[in-house]
Amino acid sequence: MVAVPEGPPPDSRELGYYFTLAQVGLEMVAPLIVGLVIDSVLGTSPWLMLAGILLGFVGGLAHIIMLTNKHDAQERRKRQQGNDKP
């Protein structure tokens, strides 16, 4: 028997937000893989891999901060709209 979750289904915006956060993980790993591949082709190991790690970390962290700030602003706006209604 399959358990059916109780409560309302998740909001599609909320689900999209979580998928976007998962995408950030790929954004952090992709430069590392590209650096490894180019290192193996050019024989410059480990420099481009390290550059990829740094680029992926900084880019991913900046994207997470941007997404979190945007999500928090939307949540605050929703709460304020809910409080304004009698």
JOZI-V343955 format. One record per backbone hydrogen bond with DSSP energy under -0.5 kcal/mol. NH is the residue of the N-H (numbers start at 1). CO is the residue of the C=O. If there is no record, write none. Layout:
# JOZI-V343955
nh: {NH,NH}
co: {CO,CO}
This chain:
# JOZI-V343955
nh: {5,15,16,17,18,19,20,21,22,23,24,25,25,26,27,28,29,30,31,33,34,35,36,37,38,39,40,41,42,43,44,45,47,50,51,52,53,54,55,56,57,58,59,60,61,62,63,64,65,66,67,68,69,70,71,72,73,74,75,76,77,78,79,80,81,82,83,84,85}
co: {3,11,12,13,14,15,16,17,18,19,20,21,22,22,23,24,25,26,27,29,30,31,32,33,34,35,36,37,38,39,39,39,44,46,47,48,49,50,51,52,53,54,55,56,57,58,59,60,61,62,63,64,65,66,67,68,69,70,71,72,73,74,75,76,77,78,79,80,81}
